[in-house]
Every structure is written in C-alpha cells, then in structure tokens.
C-alpha cells in the first residue's frame, strides 16, 4: 500500500494525471495488438511462400509477446501516452530468407508480397474496427454513453490506418521500399540501391520535418470522414480519449 502511494506521489510530482496513465496504457495495448497482427502477416506470407524461417523463430503466432520490440512497441508508446507526443512505434521485424520461396514467384516478387502483407493486415484491422463500431451504433449502443469504448476503437482505427500508410512509404527499410523495388524496372536498379543505402536518412528527415504531416493530412482527413459516416459522436469519443 505504501509503495503504491509512493508511486502515485511520484507521478503527481511529474505532472502525470490518471488520464495520462490511462491513455498511455491504451496506446501500448493498441500498438501491441496492431503490430502483432502486422508482423504475423509477414511471417504467415513468408511461410506460405515456402520459407521455414518465421516458423523456426516462433513468429507464426498471434501472441503479441512474440512480435513486441522493447523500444518500438513499449517504450515509445509509453512516452507518447504520457507526454501527448505523436504516437510512433514498430514491432520486431520478421526474418525471411527469399532463397526458400517457391518458384511461382521471383525472389523480389516474394519479398514484395511478404512486405505488403503487413500494411494490408493493418487496413483489414481498420475495416473490422469500423464495421464493429457501425454494428454497435446500429444495435443502439451510443458512442456518447460508451465514450471510453468508442474512444479505444477510434484510436485502434486511426492507429492501423497510420501504420498502413507509413509502412507503405517507398523507402527502405519500410515495407514500401521492398514493394517499390519489385515495381521498378531492372534499368532503375540504381534508384533502389540509393534508397537502400540512404533510406534511413530520408526516413529520419521525414520524421523531423513537416513533410510527414503533409503526406498524412489527406489520409487523416479521409479517416476522420469515415469515422463520421459511422457516427460523428465516434469522432468526439476519440478526441476525448486523446484529451482534445
């Protein structure tokens, strides 16, 4: 009891309120679940193409612990939840060895399929959440009366949309880099080589500049309009969860 009171006192001195802790925990849980499905989709696709590596490394599971990264899945969401900083994170990458892929696809094509499976899983998760929210509203469950539930659903919806779009940016080491490598003709190999070498710098520049916000603005506008089509009160519940 004394230890719990001490921890509460420390949080109070840091200016952390109960709402901040709740938001922090919701951020972490949502990101852990979204990234677990994302990484499982990579592992499952690679396995179906004939690569035994994900199975050997225990990645053919929806168990979130198998896909969580201590920094990207836990530490950063905790920080974002406490400071109201933009939510950013990632799961533990799935190892895949293209040499095992069956001959129905090229190695580059197989890598693109494995890469694309992750963002596709996030889009499917977002659609399922939107359908769930619509079903609840149609069933007479009000977003106003159940703001906490709809707020979490809204966060999970937006998070999956964000993860899908971000990971499809055509820059290595993101999934979109592998998809672009497959789409580029052989004569444009120099472009892929450049992105493979300097992708980390391009990605860092995007994160530190307004460019990423500009890219995401129309995406977020469409996502919010989609939520409003289900019920405008869903947007209100989501904003309430974020403390806006």
C-alpha positions in Angstrom: 0.0 0.0 0.0 2.8 2.4 1.0 4.7 1.6 -2.2 1.6 2.3 -4.3 1.1 5.6 -2.6 4.7 6.5 -3.2 4.4 5.7 -6.9 1.2 7.8 -7.2 3.1 10.7 -5.4 6.0 10.4 -7.9 3.6 10.6 -10.8 1.9 13.6 -9.2 5.3 15.4 -8.9 6.0 14.7 -12.6 2.6 16.2 -13.5 1.2 12.9 -14.7 -2.5 12.6 -14.2 -4.7 9.5 -14.1 -6.0 10.3 -17.6 -2.4 10.3 -18.9 -1.7 6.9 -17.4 -4.9 5.5 -18.9 -4.1 7.0 -22.3 -0.6 5.6 -22.1 -1.8 2.1 -21.3 -4.4 2.2 -24.1 -1.7 3.4 -26.6 0.6 0.5 -25.6 -2.2 -2.2 -25.8 -3.4 -0.9 -29.2 0.0 -0.7 -30.7 1.0 -4.2 -29.3 -2.1 -5.7 -30.9 -1.8 -3.9 -34.2 1.9 -4.7 -34.7 1.4 -8.3 -33.6 -1.1 -8.8 -36.5 1.2 -6.8 -38.8 4.2 -9.0 -38.1 2.2 -12.2 -38.1 1.0 -11.3 -41.6 4.7 -11.0 -42.7 5.5 -14.3 -41.1 2.5 -16.1 -42.5 3.0 -14.9 -46.0 6.7 -15.9 -45.9 5.8 -19.3 -44.6 3.2 -19.8 -47.3 5.8 -19.0 -49.9 8.0 -21.8 -48.5 10.3 -20.0 -46.1 10.6 -22.0 -42.8 12.5 -19.2 -41.0 9.5 -17.5 -39.4 8.2 -20.8 -38.0 11.6 -21.8 -36.7 11.9 -18.4 -34.9 8.5 -18.7 -33.3 6.9 -15.9 -35.4 3.9 -17.9 -36.8 1.7 -16.8 -33.9 -0.6 -14.0 -32.9 0.9 -13.9 -29.4 1.8 -10.2 -29.1 4.9 -11.0 -27.0 6.5 -12.8 -29.9 6.4 -9.7 -32.0 6.9 -6.9 -29.5 10.0 -4.7 -29.6 11.1 -3.3 -26.2 11.7 0.2 -27.7 9.3 0.5 -30.6 6.3 -1.3 -29.1 6.6 -0.5 -25.4 8.9 2.5 -24.6 7.8 4.9 -27.3 4.1 4.4 -26.8 4.6 4.9 -23.0 6.4 8.1 -23.7 3.8 9.3 -26.2 0.9 8.5 -23.9 2.5 10.4 -21.0 3.7 13.4 -23.0 0.9 13.6 -25.7 3.7 13.4 -28.3 2.8 11.9 -31.7 2.4 8.1 -31.4 5.2 6.3 -33.2 6.4 2.7 -32.9 7.1 -0.6 -34.5 7.2 -4.3 -33.9 10.2 -6.7 -34.0 11.0 -7.4 -37.7 10.3 -10.9 -39.1 13.3 -12.5 -40.6 12.7 -14.1 -44.0 15.1 -15.8 -46.5 13.9 -15.3 -50.1 16.0 -18.2 -51.3 13.4 -20.6 -49.8 10.5 -19.0 -51.7 8.8 -21.4 -54.2 9.4 -20.8 -57.9 6.0 -19.5 -58.6 7.3 -16.0 -57.7 10.6 -14.3 -58.1 12.7 -13.6 -55.1 12.0 -9.9 -55.4 8.3 -10.5 -56.0 8.1 -12.8 -53.0 9.8 -10.1 -50.8 7.2 -7.6 -52.1 4.4 -9.9 -51.2 5.7 -10.5 -47.7 6.3 -6.8 -47.2 2.8 -5.8 -48.5 1.1 -8.3 -46.2 1.9 -6.2 -43.2 0.2 -2.9 -44.2 -2.6 -4.9 -45.7 -3.3 -6.5 -42.3 -3.5 -3.0 -40.8 -6.0 -1.9 -43.4 -8.1 -5.1 -42.7 -7.9 -4.4 -38.9 -9.1 -0.8 -39.5 -12.0 -2.1 -41.6 -13.0 -4.6 -39.0 -13.0 -1.9 -36.3 -15.1 0.4 -38.4 -17.6 -2.5 -39.0 -17.7 -3.2 -35.3 -18.3 0.5 -34.5 -21.1 0.6 -37.1 -22.6 -2.6 -35.7 -22.6 -1.2 -32.2 -24.2 2.0 -33.3 -26.8 0.1 -35.4 -27.5 -2.0 -32.4 -28.4 1.0 -30.3 -25.2 1.4 -28.4 -24.5 5.1 -28.2 -20.9 6.5 -28.6 -21.9 9.2 -26.1 -22.9 6.8 -23.4 -20.0 4.5 -24.0 -17.3 7.1 -24.8 -14.4 5.0 -23.4 -15.2 2.0 -25.6 -15.6 4.1 -28.8 -12.6 6.1 -27.9 -10.4 3.0 -27.8 -12.0 1.7 -31.1 -11.3 5.1 -32.7 -7.6 5.0 -31.6 -7.2 1.5 -32.9 -8.8 2.5 -36.2 -6.6 5.6 -36.7 -3.5 3.7 -35.5 -4.0 1.0 -38.1 -4.6 3.5 -40.9 -1.4 5.3 -39.8 0.7 2.1 -39.7 -0.5 1.0 -43.1 0.3 4.3 -44.8 3.5 4.9 -43.0 4.9 1.4 -43.8 4.0 1.8 -47.4 6.2 4.8 -47.9 8.6 3.8 -50.7 11.7 4.0 -48.5 13.9 1.2 -47.1 13.7 -0.3 -44.5 9.9 0.2 -44.6 7.7 -2.3 -46.4 7.1 0.2 -49.1 10.8 0.1 -50.1 10.5 -3.6 -50.9 7.3 -3.1 -52.9 8.9 -0.3 -54.9 12.0 -2.5 -55.5 9.7 -5.0 -57.2 7.8 -2.4 -59.2 11.0 -0.7 -60.5 12.3 -2.0 -63.9 15.8 -3.5 -63.9 17.3 -0.5 -65.5 16.3 1.6 -62.5 18.2 -0.6 -60.0 20.3 2.4 -59.1 17.2 4.0 -57.5 16.7 1.0 -55.3 20.4 0.9 -54.4 20.2 4.6 -53.4 17.1 4.1 -51.3 18.7 1.0 -49.6 21.8 3.0 -48.7 20.2 6.3 -47.7 16.7 5.2 -46.8 17.4 5.7 -43.1 18.4 9.3 -43.6 15.4 10.0 -45.8 13.1 8.5 -43.2 14.7 10.5 -40.4 14.3 13.7 -42.5 10.7 12.9 -43.0 10.1 12.3 -39.3 11.9 15.5 -38.3 10.3 17.8 -40.9 6.7 18.8 -41.7 6.8 16.6 -44.8 5.3 13.6 -43.0 2.4 15.7 -41.7 1.7 17.0 -45.2 1.7 13.4 -46.5 -0.7 12.2 -43.8 -3.1 15.2 -43.9 -5.3 13.9 -46.7 -5.1 10.3 -45.2 -6.3 11.5 -41.8 -9.0 13.7 -43.3 -10.4 10.6 -45.1 -10.1 8.5 -42.0 -12.0 11.1 -39.9 -14.7 11.4 -42.5 -15.0 7.6 -42.5 -15.5 7.7 -38.7 -18.1 10.5 -39.0 -20.0 8.4 -41.6 -20.4 5.7 -38.9 -21.4 8.3 -36.3 -20.0 11.8 -35.7 -20.1 11.0 -32.0 -17.4 8.4 -32.6 -15.0 11.2 -33.5 -16.0 13.0 -30.3 -15.2 9.9 -28.2 -11.9 9.5 -30.0 -11.0 13.2 -29.3 -12.0 12.8 -25.7 -9.6 9.8 -25.3 -6.8 12.0 -26.6 -7.8 14.8 -24.2 -8.6 17.2 -27.0 
